[in-house]
Amino acid sequence: METPGLVVHGEAAPFSTALRSLLNNPQYSDVCFVVGQERQEVFAHRCLLACRCNFFQRLLGPKLGSGMPSPVVLSTVPAEAFLAVLEFLYTNSVRLHRHSVLEVLTAAIEYGLEELRELCLEFVVKVLDVELVCEALQVAVTFGLGLLQERCIAFIEAHSQEALRTRGFLELSAPALLSLLRSDKLRVDEAELVLAARSWARVGAAVLERPVAEVAAPVVRELRLALLAPAELSALEEQNQREPLIPVEQIVEAWKCHALRRGDAARGAPCRRRRGTLPREHHCFLDLPFK
């Protein structure tokens, strides 16, 4: 009986280098992609992509026929992110960058590349900073990445004021912003959160061409107006008349909390103080403790 043969391995580095030389190389390629809004041409090899990724196996199946087919248009993925995906498929390694890793992560999820997805998630956590965290939170909420969402929220809780001033915060979706406003650990005062929510709603209203109050409706219920002092609440009420943001009944509930001096008086109006809540005289009447 013949004994089974022994698998021996050559050096991996030269093999990887050789395959990397084929990246976006028109020589010997048999498929061309037109990628991103810039419509950049990217050359690749059907057999390699198909054996490494089910998405490309379906996309580049027999229906394309033999020879060089017409370019395959992938307009939603940026060229830099697409080239990173190809680098991983060709070499099983990838050079990630802070400014583009979320786009690579998005592509990895859409193409079903689990290993690349995990590599991107590890990298995001390592490079997470104030400018990146809200964008990362949005990706986490969009694709249901629970662990990344937890890490992003924890980071924002520790750097709340800085994160609220970023463009990424203004571009959050309503579900992503809700995940923040429900936190007791934000290190920011409620008055600043109201201002941040108004800025966020204004941006959304301009983009969506909808009223500010309509855009804000899914999130403003999480603003804890009872934490504001009477003078602040009066000023908010006046501004709300000029530029509606918060339902009138929500402001009324906050006034009830002041009038009855009980944290449970305003049913449905949150009275829990956050970590960044500045002390005010009426807070001694709130039943609910700091978290």
Secondary structure as the mmCIF struct_conf table of DSSP 4:
data_model
#
loop_
_struct_conf.conf_type_id
_struct_conf.id
_struct_conf.beg_label_comp_id
_struct_conf.beg_label_asym_id
_struct_conf.beg_label_seq_id
_struct_conf.end_label_comp_id
_struct_conf.end_label_asym_id
_struct_conf.end_label_seq_id
HELX_LH_PP_P HELX_LH_PP_P1 GLU A 2 VAL A 7
HELX_RH_AL_P HELX_RH_AL_P1 ALA A 12 ARG A 20
TURN_TY1_P TURN_TY1_P1 SER A 21 ASN A 24
TURN_TY1_P TURN_TY1_P2 GLN A 27 TYR A 28
STRN STRN1 VAL A 31 VAL A 35
TURN_TY1_P TURN_TY1_P3 GLY A 36 ARG A 39
STRN STRN2 GLN A 40 ALA A 44
HELX_RH_AL_P HELX_RH_AL_P2 ARG A 46 ARG A 52
HELX_RH_AL_P HELX_RH_AL_P3 ASN A 54 LEU A 59
TURN_TY1_P TURN_TY1_P4 LEU A 60 LEU A 60
BEND BEND1 GLY A 61 GLY A 61
HELX_RH_3T_P HELX_RH_3T_P1 PRO A 62 LEU A 64
BEND BEND2 SER A 66 MET A 68
HELX_LH_PP_P HELX_LH_PP_P2 SER A 70 PRO A 71
STRN STRN3 VAL A 72 LEU A 74
BEND BEND3 THR A 76 VAL A 77
HELX_RH_AL_P HELX_RH_AL_P4 ALA A 79 THR A 91
BEND BEND4 ASN A 92 ASN A 92
TURN_TY1_P TURN_TY1_P5 ARG A 98 SER A 100
HELX_RH_AL_P HELX_RH_AL_P5 VAL A 101 GLU A 110
TURN_TY1_P TURN_TY1_P6 TYR A 111 GLY A 112
HELX_RH_AL_P HELX_RH_AL_P6 GLU A 114 VAL A 127
HELX_RH_AL_P HELX_RH_AL_P7 VAL A 130 PHE A 143
TURN_TY1_P TURN_TY1_P7 GLY A 144 GLY A 144
HELX_RH_AL_P HELX_RH_AL_P8 GLY A 146 ALA A 158
TURN_TY1_P TURN_TY1_P8 HIS A 159 HIS A 159
HELX_RH_AL_P HELX_RH_AL_P9 SER A 160 LEU A 164
TURN_TY1_P TURN_TY1_P9 ARG A 165 ARG A 165
BEND BEND5 THR A 166 THR A 166
HELX_RH_AL_P HELX_RH_AL_P10 ARG A 167 LEU A 170
TURN_TY1_P TURN_TY1_P10 GLU A 171 GLU A 171
HELX_RH_AL_P HELX_RH_AL_P11 ALA A 174 LEU A 181
TURN_TY1_P TURN_TY1_P11 ARG A 182 ARG A 182
BEND BEND6 ASP A 184 ASP A 184
BEND BEND7 VAL A 188 VAL A 188
HELX_RH_AL_P HELX_RH_AL_P12 GLU A 190 LEU A 208
TURN_TY1_P TURN_TY1_P12 GLU A 209 GLU A 209
HELX_RH_AL_P HELX_RH_AL_P13 VAL A 212 ALA A 216
TURN_TY1_P TURN_TY1_P13 ALA A 217 VAL A 219
HELX_RH_3T_P HELX_RH_3T_P2 VAL A 220 GLU A 222
BEND BEND8 LEU A 223 LEU A 223
HELX_RH_3T_P HELX_RH_3T_P3 LEU A 225 LEU A 227
BEND BEND9 LEU A 228 LEU A 228
HELX_RH_AL_P HELX_RH_AL_P14 PRO A 230 ARG A 242
BEND BEND10 GLU A 243 GLU A 243
BEND BEND11 ILE A 246 ILE A 246
HELX_RH_AL_P HELX_RH_AL_P15 VAL A 248 LEU A 260
TURN_TY1_P TURN_TY1_P14 ARG A 261 ARG A 261
TURN_TY1_P TURN_TY1_P15 GLY A 263 ALA A 265
BEND BEND12 ALA A 266 ALA A 266
TURN_TY1_P TURN_TY1_P16 ARG A 267 GLY A 268
HELX_LH_PP_P HELX_LH_PP_P3 ARG A 272 ARG A 274
TURN_TY1_P TURN_TY1_P17 ARG A 275 GLY A 276
HELX_LH_PP_P HELX_LH_PP_P4 THR A 277 PRO A 279
HELX_RH_3T_P HELX_RH_3T_P4 GLU A 281 PHE A 285
BEND BEND13 LEU A 288 LEU A 288
HELX_LH_PP_P HELX_LH_PP_P5 PRO A 289 PHE A 290
#
